[in-house]
Amino acid sequence: MSLLVISDLTLRIAGRTLLDQADLSIEPGRKIGLIGRNGAGKSTLLAAIAGDIHADGGTIRLASRARMARVKQEAPAGPTSLIDTVLEGDTERAALLHDSETTTDPLRIAEIHERLAAIDADSAPARAATVLAGLGFDAAAQLRPVSDFSGGWRMRVSLATALFLNPDLLILDEPTNHLDLEATIWLETWLKRFSGAALIVSHDRGLLDNCVDAIAHLDKGKLSLTPGGYENFVRIRTEQALQQARAAEKIATQRAHMQSFVDRFRAKATKARQAQARLKALEKLPVIESVVEDTPTRFDFPPPEELAPPVLTLDNVSTGYNGKPILSNLSLRIDMEDRIALLGANGNGKSTLAKLIAGRLDTISGQMFRNPRLKIGYFAQHQTEELVLNETPIEHMSRALPKALPTVVRSQLARFGLDAARAETRVAELSGGEKARLLLALATRDAPQMLILDEPTNHLDLDAKDALIRALSEFSGAVILISHDPHLVELTADRLWLVADGGVQAFDGDMAEYRTWLADRARTARMENKAAAPVSTDRKEERRERAEARKNQAPLRKKIRDTEARIAKLTAEREKIEVRMADPELYSDGKAAELTELTMRLSVLGKELASAEEIWLEAQEELEDASSLA
């Protein structure tokens, strides 16, 4: 039975049809990634599912008694602590606790305590604290009032509340936009373990490849479902495009042949009847619709003037705010060919370093050398607040380039996909992705030799992200990148700098090794917390705890053995499919259905193997912990 069923759904906004008799079904436990170009209607669809707007036609049906959670658009505020804000999100638990303190009816009290036990109310504070910690809030921060934090951090609290509720259906709209790389990696792990269903709007390829079972593509008002992650979606869509291109070519040949016959013999009495028959056949030939998207998005950074190395150096530099150092003892060098990604949790100083390099923050001590001809293009999402809502992109760019001709102004905007219509649209009416394009155009207007990009992909759709990656690969200057998107970092950076503990040091490894490093650090922290816990002096109690720990090892060992057997079975099936897919005969005519089926199964096997390996690793960690107590 389906958890959510969308049938013949039609949604219109300001007279524009976004969904036209669209259908989608989500089964319990299934995770769907919802993708589509900016403005296609993804967020509108989520709002309709949540009941915020009414459909113009069709139905949206959620299974009875199913619980749905969605990140609120408004960030929480006020004096309530983070932990209490998250706990208050469970309205049933809050109401039951309130009733338990006010009711005097013994039967009602019994019902309340029975229900509190059923929803595991006692463990709620620990579960809420775990989610908040995963999203970057330490124990001290969790006790501070929400009003102490900025908008981005408060949106994390909204996300934490939705995750804490552990609903049957979780609806997420760009959940990684306010997260750093560390929190994004934690969220991916949480979603893999989440037993409920999820509908996730995201432009994060890593999340779409690692956490969803299928991709729902919203295009031209319709929803199409493709099994597997985003990579599999692209592969299948490409194959469909090739098949349809071949079919279209075949039909075009038939049309040309028939039309040639008609043109030659229509006027001849002996052939007129045959010509009429061919005309009717022409009318019945199918029209093959292309799957190819609209014109691909392109970004184009102006070519910079070459500078001799180094373009910038820091010698024992300290920097911060109001005379208080945030980063100290920085000795770094940047050349034009450098592609550097800054790693580290939010609040560790990545943006501080970016501002220092960009010349927007002074040094407190030490020496900074900058090539006098060095031009830096600086992009940060907060710059959106500096845009004038009533002005157009042309007006913004004309002010930034006061001596430039109108054609030069328009040309710079066109480099980032802001065509004539968008260039003359008020900023207030632009989408988030279009505003980001305007900021990129403004940042690069004078052909800088260095680009500093602080979360450049927030609000960019997948096509625009790919366009940014291509443009950065072709750019001949230096790049300093801060991003929560591992895919972007992997494809554009060849050096990683870790910003942590008040300093900056090179990270010797790639993103996969960084993930492993984060996991090892988290495991070490858990072990240290356990070691720091008060030790019982009661020997009897210690012996009981060790006996209990040994008892726990038996089911863990069985779980490990069962998981190893499952991994072996899945691996054997995958190898069998890979052998078949290596057979050239599979790619001959008439085998498209089998190829598609094998491709889909291979994607599913990849997900199942990743899940089984995750279960095996968790069981091994639990066994190690249990063994340390025995």
C-alpha positions in Angstrom: 0.0 0.0 0.0 1.3 3.4 -0.9 2.1 6.0 1.8 1.5 9.0 -0.5 -0.5 9.0 -3.8 -0.6 12.0 -6.2 -3.1 11.6 -9.0 -3.7 13.9 -12.0 -2.3 16.8 -10.0 -2.6 20.3 -11.5 -1.0 23.3 -9.9 -1.0 26.9 -11.2 0.8 29.9 -9.8 -0.1 33.4 -11.2 -1.8 31.8 -14.2 1.3 29.7 -15.0 0.8 25.9 -15.0 3.6 24.2 -13.1 2.1 20.7 -12.8 -0.3 19.4 -15.4 -2.1 16.1 -14.4 1.0 14.8 -12.8 1.2 11.4 -10.9 3.5 10.1 -8.2 3.3 7.3 -5.7 5.6 6.8 -2.7 5.6 3.5 -0.8 6.6 3.2 3.0 10.3 3.4 3.5 11.1 4.6 0.0 13.2 7.7 -0.5 12.6 9.8 -3.6 14.8 12.6 -4.9 12.8 15.3 -6.7 14.7 17.2 -9.3 14.0 19.8 -12.0 15.1 23.1 -13.3 14.8 26.3 -11.1 11.2 27.5 -11.3 9.8 24.1 -12.5 7.6 23.9 -9.4 9.4 21.6 -7.0 8.9 23.7 -3.9 5.3 24.4 -5.0 4.6 20.7 -5.1 6.0 20.2 -1.6 3.8 23.0 -0.3 0.8 21.3 -1.9 1.7 18.0 -0.2 2.1 19.8 3.1 -1.4 21.4 2.7 0.0 25.0 2.5 -1.7 25.5 -0.9 -4.6 24.0 -2.7 -4.4 22.0 -5.9 -6.2 23.3 -9.0 -7.0 19.8 -10.0 -6.4 16.1 -9.0 -5.7 14.7 -5.5 -3.0 14.3 -3.0 -3.7 11.5 -0.6 -1.6 10.6 2.5 -2.2 7.2 4.2 -4.4 7.4 7.3 -2.5 7.8 10.6 0.7 8.5 8.7 2.8 11.2 10.3 4.5 13.7 8.0 7.3 16.2 8.9 8.6 19.1 6.9 11.2 21.7 7.6 9.4 25.0 8.3 10.2 27.9 6.0 10.4 30.3 8.9 13.5 29.9 11.2 12.6 29.5 14.9 13.3 32.4 17.2 12.9 33.4 20.8 14.5 32.6 24.2 13.8 28.9 24.2 16.9 26.7 24.1 17.8 24.6 21.1 17.1 21.3 22.8 13.7 22.4 24.1 12.8 23.9 20.7 13.5 20.5 19.0 11.6 18.6 21.8 8.6 20.9 21.5 8.4 19.9 17.8 6.9 16.6 19.0 3.5 18.0 19.9 2.0 14.7 21.0 4.8 14.2 23.6 4.5 17.8 24.8 0.7 17.5 25.2 1.0 14.1 27.1 3.6 15.5 29.5 1.4 18.6 30.1 -1.6 16.3 30.8 0.4 14.1 33.1 1.1 17.1 35.3 -2.5 18.4 35.4 -4.8 15.3 35.3 -6.0 13.6 38.5 -8.0 10.7 36.8 -6.1 7.5 37.6 -7.3 5.8 34.3 -6.2 8.8 32.3 -2.8 8.9 34.0 -2.3 5.2 33.2 -3.2 5.9 29.5 -0.8 8.8 29.4 2.1 6.8 30.8 1.3 3.8 28.5 1.4 6.2 25.4 4.6 7.9 26.6 6.2 4.5 26.9 5.0 3.6 23.4 6.5 6.6 21.8 9.7 6.2 23.8 9.3 9.6 25.4 12.1 9.0 28.0 14.8 8.8 25.3 13.5 11.9 23.4 16.1 14.3 25.0 19.0 12.0 24.1 17.7 11.6 20.5 17.2 15.3 20.1 20.7 16.0 21.4 22.2 13.4 19.0 20.5 15.1 16.0 21.6 18.5 17.1 25.1 17.3 17.6 25.2 15.8 14.1 24.1 19.2 12.7 27.0 21.0 14.4 25.6 22.0 17.9 27.8 20.9 20.8 26.3 20.3 24.3 26.9 23.9 25.4 25.2 25.3 22.3 22.2 23.1 22.7 21.4 24.9 26.0 21.6 28.4 24.5 18.5 30.3 23.3 17.6 30.1 19.6 17.9 33.9 19.4 21.6 33.7 20.0 22.1 32.2 16.5 22.1 33.5 13.0 19.4 32.7 10.4 21.4 29.9 8.8 22.1 28.1 12.2 18.4 28.5 13.2 17.4 26.8 10.0 19.5 23.9 11.1 17.3 23.8 14.2 14.3 23.5 12.0 15.9 20.6 10.2 16.8 19.0 13.5 13.2 19.2 14.6 12.0 17.5 11.4 14.6 14.7 11.7 13.9 14.2 15.4 10.2 13.6 14.8 11.2 10.4 12.9 8.0 10.6 10.8 6.5 8.1 8.3 7.1 10.7 5.5 9.8 13.3 5.7 9.7 16.2 3.2 13.0 18.1 2.7 13.5 21.1 0.4 17.3 21.7 -0.2 18.3 20.4 3.2 22.0 20.9 2.7 21.8 24.6 1.8 22.5 25.8 5.3 24.9 23.0 6.2 28.7 22.7 6.0 30.4 19.7 4.5 30.7 17.9 7.9 27.0 18.3 8.7 26.1 17.3 5.1 28.1 14.0 5.4 26.3 13.4 8.8 22.9 14.0 7.2 23.6 11.6 4.4 24.4 8.9 7.0 21.3 9.7 8.9 19.1 9.5 5.8 20.6 6.1 4.9 19.6 4.7 8.3 16.1 6.4 8.3 13.4 3.8 8.1 10.6 6.1 6.9 9.9 7.4 3.5 11.3 10.7 2.2 10.7 13.2 -0.6 13.8 15.3 -1.0 14.2 18.3 -3.3 18.0 18.7 -3.8 20.6 19.8 -6.2 23.3 18.0 -4.2 24.5 15.1 -6.5 26.2 13.3 -3.6 23.0 13.2 -1.5 21.0 12.1 -4.6 23.4 9.3 -5.4 23.9 8.1 -1.8 20.5 8.5 -0.1 17.6 8.0 -2.5 16.0 4.9 -4.2 14.6 6.7 -7.2 14.6 10.1 -8.9 11.3 11.9 -9.7 12.0 14.4 -12.5 9.6 17.4 -12.8 9.7 18.6 -16.4 7.1 20.3 -18.5 4.5 19.8 -15.9 4.9 16.0 -15.6 6.6 13.7 -13.1 8.6 10.8 -14.3 10.2 8.2 -12.0 13.6 6.6 -12.6 15.0 3.9 -10.2 18.4 4.6 -8.6 20.3 7.7 -7.8 21.1 10.7 -10.0 24.0 9.1 -11.8 21.7 6.2 -12.9 19.0 8.8 -13.9 21.5 10.5 -16.2 22.6 7.2 -17.7 19.0 6.1 -18.4 18.0 9.5 -19.8 21.0 9.5 -22.1 20.1 6.0 -23.3 16.5 7.1 -23.9 17.8 10.1 -25.8 20.0 7.9 -28.0 17.1 5.5 -28.6 14.7 8.3 -29.5 17.3 9.9 -31.7 17.7 6.7 -33.6 13.9 6.3 -33.9 13.5 9.9 -35.0 16.2 9.4 -37.6 14.4 6.3 -38.9 11.0 8.1 -39.1 12.6 11.1 -40.8 14.1 8.7 -43.5 10.6 7.2 -44.0 9.0 10.6 -44.2 11.6 11.8 -46.8 11.1 8.7 -48.9 7.3 8.9 -48.9 7.3 12.7 -49.5 9.7 12.2 -52.5 7.2 9.6 -54.0 4.3 12.0 -53.4 6.1 15.0 -54.9 7.1 12.9 -58.0 3.8 11.2 -58.8 1.0 13.3 -57.3 0.2 14.9 -60.8 0.3 11.6 -62.7 -3.1 9.9 -63.0 -1.6 6.4 -62.9 0.1 7.1 -59.6 -2.3 9.6 -58.0 -4.1 6.9 -55.9 -0.7 5.6 -54.6 0.4 9.2 -53.9 -2.8 9.7 -51.8 -2.1 6.5 -49.9 1.4 7.7 -49.1 0.0 11.0 -47.9 -2.2 9.2 -45.5 0.7 7.0 -44.3 2.7 10.2 -43.8 0.0 11.6 -41.5 0.1 8.4 -39.4 3.8 8.3 -38.9 4.5 9.0 -35.2 6.1 12.2 -33.9 9.2 11.3 -31.8 9.5 13.7 -28.9 13.1 14.4 -27.9 14.2 13.8 -24.3 17.0 16.3 -24.6 16.6 19.2 -22.2 16.5 22.8 -23.1 19.7 24.5 -24.2 22.3 23.5 -21.6 23.3 26.1 -19.1 26.8 27.7 -19.7 28.9 29.8 -17.5 32.0 31.6 -18.8 34.6 33.3 -16.6 36.5 36.2 -18.4 40.1 35.2 -19.1 42.5 36.9 -16.5 45.8 38.5 -17.1 48.7 36.3 -16.2 50.7 37.2 -13.1 54.1 35.9 -11.9 54.0 33.6 -8.8 53.3 34.0 -6.0 50.1 36.1 -6.3 49.6 36.1 -2.5 51.5 35.0 0.6 50.8 35.1 4.3 53.7 35.1 6.8 52.8 34.3 10.4 49.5 36.2 10.0 46.8 36.4 12.6 43.3 37.8 11.8 39.9 38.1 13.4 37.4 40.7 14.6 37.6 43.6 17.0 41.3 42.8 17.7 40.4 39.2 18.8 42.2 36.5 16.7 40.1 33.8 15.1 43.0 32.4 13.0 46.6 32.6 14.0 50.1 31.8 12.7 49.0 31.5 9.1 51.9 31.0 6.7 50.4 30.2 3.3 51.1 30.8 -0.4 48.7 31.0 -3.4 49.7 30.8 -7.1 47.5 31.3 -10.1 47.2 27.6 -10.9 46.0 26.7 -7.4 42.6 25.1 -6.9 42.1 25.0 -3.1 39.0 23.9 -1.1 38.7 24.9 2.5 37.5 22.1 4.9 36.3 22.4 8.4 33.0 22.8 10.4 31.1 26.1 10.2 32.4 28.5 12.8 36.0 27.3 12.5 37.1 30.3 10.4 36.7 29.3 6.7 34.8 32.5 5.8 37.2 34.5 7.9 40.1 33.2 5.9 38.2 33.9 2.7 37.6 37.5 3.7 41.2 38.0 4.7 42.4 36.8 1.3 39.8 38.9 -0.5 41.0 42.0 1.3 37.8 42.4 3.3 39.4 41.8 6.6 42.7 43.2 8.0 45.5 41.3 9.6 46.1 41.7 13.4 49.7 40.7 13.1 52.1 39.2 10.6 52.8 40.1 7.0 50.6 39.6 3.9 52.0 40.1 0.4 49.6 40.7 -2.5 50.7 41.2 -6.1 49.7 44.8 -6.8 48.0 43.8 -10.1 46.0 41.0 -8.4 42.3 41.3 -8.9 40.0 39.1 -6.8 36.5 38.1 -7.5 34.6 37.3 -4.2 31.3 35.5 -4.1 29.3 34.8 -0.9 25.6 34.0 -0.5 25.1 36.7 2.1 25.8 39.2 -0.7 22.2 38.5 -1.9 21.1 40.9 0.9 23.2 43.7 -0.8 21.2 43.5 -4.1 18.7 46.3 -4.7 15.3 44.5 -5.1 13.8 47.2 -7.3 16.7 47.3 -9.7 17.4 45.0 -12.7 20.6 43.0 -13.3 21.5 45.6 -16.0 21.3 48.4 -13.5 23.5 46.5 -11.1 26.1 45.7 -13.7 26.0 49.2 -15.2 26.8 50.7 -11.8 29.6 48.1 -11.3 31.0 48.9 -14.8 30.3 52.7 -15.1 32.5 53.2 -18.2 31.3 50.1 -20.1 29.2 50.2 -23.2 25.6 48.7 -22.9 26.8 45.7 -25.1 29.6 44.9 -22.7 27.2 45.1 -19.7 24.8 42.7 -21.4 27.6 40.4 -22.5 28.9 40.0 -18.9 25.4 39.1 -17.7 25.0 36.7 -20.6 28.2 34.8 -19.6 26.1 33.5 -16.7 22.9 32.7 -18.5 21.1 36.0 -17.7 19.6 36.6 -21.2 17.8 39.8 -22.3 14.6 39.0 -20.5 16.2 38.1 -17.2 18.6 41.0 -17.4 15.6 43.4 -17.5 13.7 41.7 -14.7 13.7 43.3 -11.2 15.9 41.4 -8.7 12.8 40.9 -6.4 11.3 38.7 -9.2 14.4 36.6 -9.8 14.7 33.1 -8.4 17.5 32.2 -5.9 19.5 30.6 -8.7 19.2 33.7 -10.9 20.3 35.9 -8.1 23.4 33.6 -7.6 24.1 34.0 -11.3 24.0 37.8 -11.0 26.4 37.7 -8.0 28.8 35.5 -10.1 28.6 38.0 -13.0 29.3 40.9 -10.6 32.2 39.1 -8.9 34.0 38.4 -12.2 33.2 41.7 -14.1 36.9 42.8 -14.2 38.4 39.5 -15.2 40.0 38.6 -11.7 43.0 36.3 -11.4 41.6 34.7 -8.3 38.1 33.6 -7.5 36.9 33.1 -3.9 33.6 31.2 -3.9 31.9 30.8 -0.5 29.0 28.3 -1.0 28.5 29.3 -4.7 26.0 26.4 -5.5 23.2 27.2 -3.0 20.1 27.7 -5.1 21.8 26.6 -8.4 20.0 23.7 -10.1 22.0 20.7 -11.3 22.5 22.0 -14.8 23.9 25.3 -13.4 26.1 23.4 -11.0 27.6 21.4 -13.9 28.0 24.7 -15.8 30.0 26.1 -12.9 32.2 23.0 -12.7 33.0 23.3 -16.4 33.7 27.0 -16.2 36.0 26.5 -13.2 37.9 23.7 -15.0 38.5 26.2 -18.0 39.4 29.1 -15.7 43.1 29.9 -15.8 43.3 31.7 -12.5 43.4 30.6 -8.8 40.3 29.3 -7.1 39.5 29.3 -3.3 36.4 27.3 -2.7 34.2 26.8 0.4 31.4 24.3 -0.3 29.2 21.7 1.4 29.0 19.8 -1.9 31.6 17.0 -2.0 31.0 16.5 -5.8 31.9 20.1 -6.5 35.0 19.9 -4.3 36.2 16.6 -5.9 35.9 17.9 -9.4 37.4 21.4 -9.0 39.9 21.3 -6.1 43.4 19.7 -6.2 44.5 20.9 -2.8 42.6 20.7 0.5 43.2 23.0 3.5 41.7 22.1 6.8 40.6 25.1 8.9 40.4 24.0 12.5 41.6 24.8 16.1 42.4 28.4 15.1 44.8 27.5 12.3 45.1 26.3 8.7 46.9 23.2 7.6 47.1 21.1 4.4 45.0 18.0 4.4 47.0 15.2 2.7 44.3 13.1 1.1 41.1 13.3 -1.0 37.5 13.7 -0.1 37.0 9.9 0.6 39.9 10.1 3.0 38.4 13.2 4.6 35.1 11.3 5.2 37.1 8.5 6.9 39.0 11.0 9.0 35.8 12.6 10.2 34.3 9.2 11.0 37.5 8.2 12.9 37.4 11.5 14.8 33.8 11.0 15.8 34.4 7.5 17.0 37.4 8.7 19.0 35.2 11.4 20.6 32.6 8.8 21.5 35.2 6.6 23.1 36.7 9.5 25.1 33.2 10.5 26.3 32.7 6.9 27.6 36.1 6.9 29.2 35.4 10.2 30.9 32.1 8.9 32.4 32.1 8.3 36.1 33.4 4.8 37.0 31.4 2.7 39.5 33.3 1.7 42.6 30.8 -1.1 43.3 32.6 -4.3 42.1 29.5 -6.2 41.9 27.9 -3.7 39.6 31.1 -3.7 37.4 30.9 -7.5 37.1 27.2 -7.3 36.2 28.0 -4.7 33.5 30.8 -6.8 32.0 28.5 -9.8 32.0 25.8 -7.8 30.2 28.3 -6.6 27.7 29.5 -10.2 27.0 25.9 -11.2 26.6 25.3 -8.5 24.0 28.2 -9.9 21.8 26.3 -13.0 20.7 23.6 -11.3 18.7 26.1 -8.8 17.3 28.4 -11.6 16.1 25.4 -13.3 14.4 24.4 -10.0 12.8 27.9 -9.6 11.4 27.9 -13.2 10.0 24.5 -12.7 8.4 25.5 -9.4 6.9 28.8 -10.9 5.5 26.7 -13.6 3.8 24.4 -11.0 2.3 27.3 -8.9 1.1 28.8 -12.1 -0.6 25.5 -12.8 -2.2 25.0 -9.3 -3.5 28.6 -9.1 -4.7 28.1 -12.4 -6.7 25.0 -11.0 -8.3 26.7 -7.8 -9.2 29.6 -9.6 -10.8 27.2 -11.7 -12.9 25.5 -8.6 -14.2 28.8 -6.9 -14.9 29.9 -9.9 -17.0 26.6 -9.7 -18.9 26.9 -5.9 -19.5 30.4 -6.5 -20.9 29.0 -8.7 -23.6 28.8 -6.6 -26.9 25.7 -8.7 -27.9 23.7 -6.9 -25.2 24.0 -3.6 -27.1 22.5 -4.8 -30.3 19.1 -3.9 -31.6 16.2 -5.4 -29.6 18.2 -5.6 -26.3 17.3 -2.1 -25.0 14.7 -3.4 -22.5 17.2 -5.9 -21.0 20.0 -3.3 -20.9 17.7 -0.9 -19.0 16.6 -3.6 -16.6 20.2 -4.7 -15.9 21.2 -1.0 -15.4 18.4 -0.5 -12.9 19.3 -3.7 -11.0 22.9 -2.8 -10.9 22.0 0.6 -9.3 19.8 -1.1 -6.8 22.5 -3.6 -6.0 24.9 -0.7 -5.4 22.5 0.8 -2.9 21.9 -2.6 -1.1 25.6 -3.3 -0.9 26.4 0.2 0.5 23.6 -0.3 3.1 24.8 -3.8 4.0 28.4 -2.6 4.4 27.2 0.3 6.6 25.3 -2.2 8.8 28.4 -4.4 9.0 30.6 -1.5 10.0 28.1 -0.4 12.7 27.8 -3.9 14.1 31.6 -4.2 14.2 31.9 -0.8 16.1 29.2 -2.0 18.6 31.1 -5.3 19.0 34.3 -3.4 19.7 32.6 -1.2 22.2 31.0 -4.2 23.9 34.3 -6.0 24.0 36.0 -3.1 25.6 33.5 -3.4 28.5 33.8 -7.2 28.9 
